[in-house]
């Protein structure tokens, strides 16, 4: 007897699409089981894409805009469905970019502990979300309207919660400030990286894309692992005006130093001698500061630098030391295992602070470069206040008094 043929579709049935999708970047769970196959496909493409990143956001004529890579813009309007500049939504379905933006917005609203207890549904057109599936909730939650949330919470606060850069491209003054800030800091850290006059805008956009991609890649990990403070923005932000601090992630300085402090944060969590090494972290930071010193003191560049830029460099050096001292205690106090269990590491002889003092030269790493700067920089009131605070912190550490006195002398605090 001949065995009847089984259709291929019956022999190898296709798996049904998942009803629950968990966003790769935010870890929020979404119930997409009620959506059409097309909408479900858009949701999966948006939520499972770990490469999308927010370039900037802004408000214009009562509408909210979120710009992604390649100048893709998602617009959120009142009483209208969200639209995407690169995808047609003639059928009223939210595209993958709208799904991704909605997930990012919702992430600024959902508490971390709720992500594992609740699921969310987003409407077909992307205008609203609804919470359901919470264990202790008997009925579905009220609709969450994305436009209303942005309007009530206000975009500056939402952007801060999301870690996004807020800038209206129609405001040329803001763009000029960003370009000048990037050019100034690049001129200190990257001798060949100053924005080109001829191709300035192209270089700026390339720099922005590179830094934004890196920022998106590390931001969540840094927030999770280094809860005390993002060292990079603290150390660099001290040297520039308040208005420019949020723009620092647009520079390659961000990528140069963030890697070091990310490794330091990783070490704080892992705390095993093989996974991430504090000695290597300290050496890497020392090398980066050494690069800055060599550039500042290079005769080809030193004479061209203005007083304000030299003041920024002093601020970077002093504030970096200050933060290393403050957070060296965090490393010791918040250790997940006792000190003898990881190579005898102790605050006294293995902290980043002491690694920054070069025992071969008997000099603090910041003193050499400070000594070559003029009094108009070193005797600046801001520099003196920063140095005085640093000296006070150093006196609570096992640091030779000669280092502290030399620092105070350089900035004119003592005769």
Secondary structure as UniProt FT lines:
FT   HELIX           8..11
FT   STRAND          20..22
FT   TURN            24..26
FT   STRAND          29..31
FT   TURN            33..34
FT   HELIX           37..47
FT   STRAND          56..60
FT   TURN            61..62
FT   STRAND          63..67
FT   HELIX           69..71
FT   STRAND          73..76
FT   TURN            78..79
FT   STRAND          83..84
FT   TURN            90..91
FT   HELIX           96..107
FT   TURN            108..109
FT   HELIX           112..114
FT   TURN            115..117
FT   STRAND          119..122
FT   TURN            124..125
FT   STRAND          128..132
FT   TURN            135..136
FT   STRAND          144..145
FT   HELIX           146..153
FT   HELIX           155..162
FT   TURN            169..170
FT   HELIX           172..189
FT   TURN            191..192
FT   HELIX           200..225
FT   HELIX           231..237
FT   TURN            238..239
FT   HELIX           242..245
FT   TURN            246..247
FT   HELIX           248..250
FT   HELIX           252..270
FT   TURN            273..275
FT   HELIX           278..297
FT   HELIX           299..302
FT   TURN            303..304
FT   HELIX           307..333
FT   HELIX           339..341
FT   TURN            342..344
FT   HELIX           347..350
FT   HELIX           352..355
FT   STRAND          357..358
FT   TURN            359..362
FT   STRAND          363..364
FT   TURN            365..366
FT   HELIX           367..370
FT   TURN            371..372
FT   HELIX           375..378
FT   HELIX           381..394
FT   TURN            395..398
FT   HELIX           401..410
FT   TURN            411..412
//
